[in-house]
Amino acid sequence: MELLTGFIDLFMHLDKHLNTIIQSYGTWTYMVLFLIIFCETGLVIMPILPGDSLLFAAGAIAAMGFLDPFWLFGLLTIAAVAGDTLNYWIGHYMGPKVFQQSGSRFFKREYLERTHQFYERHGGKTIVIARFMPIIRTFAPFVAGVGSMSYWHFINYNIVGGVAWIAVFIFGGYMFGNIPAVKHNFTLVITGIIFVSILPGVIEFLRHRYGSK
């Protein structure tokens, strides 16, 4: 319960936590943000780390003069692309081993083939759009690697998606973060970003769940 409370507090008060990090670590704040984005996109076990909301909060704080938005954009774009690349290769390495297991209820060879066909048909669009969907963002490159999607096909969309994702939220936060209405209702804005970002996944889940019935 305390861990859950801590995560909720982290999400809801990112501005305060970022201010604390800036005061404690100064320019090392860029490295802290780099590592968070890298882990959120690069490690399948870390999908609950803040992504969209953290980027928006960082952009908003940059508007106040505490961080440089262009340094944020450059470094965090590298983190996002590198994270997805690591995730892809983890999936690529684990995929054959996982699907070659015999007697498994979940990891069947046909799932690998379906994943491969899906990503060959929709891979680019899936990887770019997934950047804006929490949790799915973390799993998309892993599944692409598992499905043996070619790396050169993957990396092009990885770069496009990474640049677009970082730019939208860093410069979006920079543009709107210093508006008085946003500044005075920052927690509400962060809550709205989290809600909007998970909404497509919820809609897709409900559509499959009740559509199949």
C-alpha positions in Angstrom: 0.0 0.0 0.0 2.8 2.4 0.8 4.5 1.7 -2.5 1.2 2.4 -4.4 0.8 5.6 -2.4 4.3 6.6 -3.3 3.7 6.1 -7.0 0.4 8.0 -6.9 2.2 10.9 -5.1 5.0 10.8 -7.7 2.5 11.0 -10.6 0.3 13.7 -9.0 3.1 16.0 -7.8 5.7 15.7 -10.5 6.4 19.4 -10.5 7.3 19.3 -6.8 9.4 16.2 -7.2 11.2 17.7 -10.2 11.9 20.9 -8.3 13.4 18.8 -5.4 15.6 16.9 -7.8 16.8 20.1 -9.5 17.6 21.7 -6.1 19.5 18.5 -5.0 21.3 17.5 -8.2 21.5 20.6 -10.4 22.6 19.7 -13.9 22.6 16.0 -13.0 18.8 16.4 -13.3 19.1 15.8 -17.0 20.8 12.4 -16.3 18.0 11.5 -13.8 15.3 12.3 -16.4 17.4 10.4 -19.1 17.5 7.3 -17.0 13.8 7.4 -16.1 12.8 7.7 -19.8 15.3 5.1 -20.8 14.0 2.6 -18.2 10.4 3.3 -18.9 10.8 2.5 -22.6 13.6 0.0 -22.5 12.7 -2.4 -19.7 9.5 -4.4 -20.0 9.2 -4.6 -16.2 9.1 -0.8 -15.9 5.9 0.3 -17.7 4.5 2.1 -14.5 7.2 4.7 -14.6 5.9 8.2 -15.5 6.3 9.1 -19.2 4.0 11.6 -20.8 3.3 13.4 -17.5 7.0 13.6 -16.6 7.9 15.0 -20.0 5.1 17.6 -19.8 6.2 18.6 -16.3 9.9 18.9 -17.4 8.8 21.1 -20.3 6.7 23.3 -17.9 9.6 23.7 -15.5 11.9 24.5 -18.4 9.5 27.4 -19.2 10.3 28.8 -15.7 14.0 28.9 -16.6 15.2 25.9 -14.5 16.0 23.6 -17.4 16.9 24.0 -21.0 14.1 22.7 -23.3 16.5 22.0 -26.2 18.8 20.0 -24.0 15.8 18.1 -22.7 14.5 17.4 -26.2 17.9 16.2 -27.4 18.9 14.0 -24.4 15.4 12.5 -23.8 15.0 11.7 -27.5 18.2 9.7 -27.4 16.9 8.0 -24.2 13.6 7.2 -25.8 15.2 5.8 -29.0 17.9 3.9 -27.1 15.3 2.5 -24.7 13.1 1.1 -27.5 16.2 -0.3 -29.2 17.2 -2.2 -26.1 13.6 -3.4 -25.6 13.6 -4.6 -29.2 16.8 -6.6 -28.8 15.7 -8.1 -25.5 12.5 -9.3 -27.3 14.6 -10.5 -30.2 16.9 -12.5 -27.9 14.1 -13.9 -25.7 11.5 -14.5 -28.4 12.8 -17.7 -29.9 13.6 -19.2 -26.5 10.2 -18.3 -25.1 8.2 -19.6 -28.1 10.2 -22.8 -28.4 9.0 -24.0 -25.0 6.9 -27.1 -25.3 3.6 -27.6 -23.4 3.1 -23.9 -22.7 -0.4 -22.5 -22.5 0.6 -19.0 -23.6 3.8 -19.1 -25.7 2.8 -21.0 -28.8 4.6 -20.9 -32.1 1.4 -19.6 -33.8 1.5 -16.5 -31.6 5.0 -15.7 -32.8 3.8 -16.0 -36.4 0.8 -13.8 -35.8 2.9 -11.2 -34.2 5.4 -11.3 -37.0 2.6 -10.9 -39.6 0.9 -8.1 -37.7 4.1 -6.1 -37.3 5.1 -6.6 -41.0 1.6 -5.2 -41.9 1.1 -2.5 -39.3 4.5 -2.3 -37.6 5.4 1.3 -38.4 2.0 2.7 -37.4 1.9 0.6 -34.3 5.3 1.6 -33.0 4.7 5.3 -33.6 1.2 5.4 -32.1 2.3 3.2 -29.1 4.7 6.0 -28.1 1.6 7.9 -26.9 0.0 5.0 -25.0 1.4 4.1 -21.5 2.2 0.5 -20.9 1.7 -0.4 -24.6 4.6 2.0 -25.3 6.8 -0.4 -23.2 5.6 -3.6 -24.7 5.4 -2.6 -28.4 9.2 -2.8 -29.2 9.5 -6.0 -27.2 6.8 -7.7 -29.2 8.4 -6.3 -32.4 11.6 -8.0 -31.4 9.9 -11.2 -30.5 8.1 -11.2 -33.8 11.4 -11.0 -35.7 10.5 -7.7 -37.3 13.6 -6.6 -39.2 15.7 -4.1 -37.1 16.1 -1.6 -40.0 12.3 -1.6 -40.5 11.9 -1.1 -36.7 14.6 1.6 -36.2 13.1 4.1 -38.7 9.7 4.1 -37.0 11.4 4.1 -33.6 13.2 7.3 -34.4 10.1 9.0 -35.8 8.0 7.9 -32.9 10.7 8.9 -30.3 11.2 12.4 -31.8 7.5 13.0 -32.1 6.7 11.8 -28.5 9.5 13.9 -26.8 8.8 17.0 -28.9 5.0 17.0 -28.3 5.3 16.7 -24.5 8.5 18.7 -23.8 7.5 21.7 -26.0 3.8 21.3 -25.1 4.8 21.6 -21.5 7.1 24.5 -22.4 4.3 26.4 -24.2 1.5 25.8 -21.7 3.3 25.2 -18.5 3.8 28.9 -17.7 0.2 29.9 -18.4 -1.2 31.0 -15.1 -4.3 28.8 -15.4 -2.0 25.8 -16.0 0.5 26.7 -13.3 -2.1 27.1 -10.6 -3.9 23.8 -11.6 -0.8 21.8 -12.4 -2.0 18.6 -10.6 -5.3 18.7 -12.5 -3.4 19.1 -15.8 -1.2 16.2 -15.0 -4.2 14.1 -14.1 -5.8 15.1 -17.4 -2.7 14.0 -19.3 -2.6 10.7 -17.6 -6.3 10.1 -18.3 -6.1 11.1 -22.0 -3.0 9.0 -22.5 -4.5 5.8 -21.2 -8.0 6.4 -22.7 -7.2 4.8 -26.1 -6.0 1.6 -24.4 -9.1 1.5 -22.2 -11.4 1.9 -25.2 -9.5 -0.8 -27.2 -9.8 -3.2 -24.2 -13.5 -2.5 -23.8 -14.1 -2.8 -27.5 -12.5 -6.3 -27.7 -14.0 -7.4 -24.4 -17.6 -6.5 -25.2 -17.4 -6.6 -29.0 -16.5 -10.3 -28.8 -19.6 -11.0 -26.8 
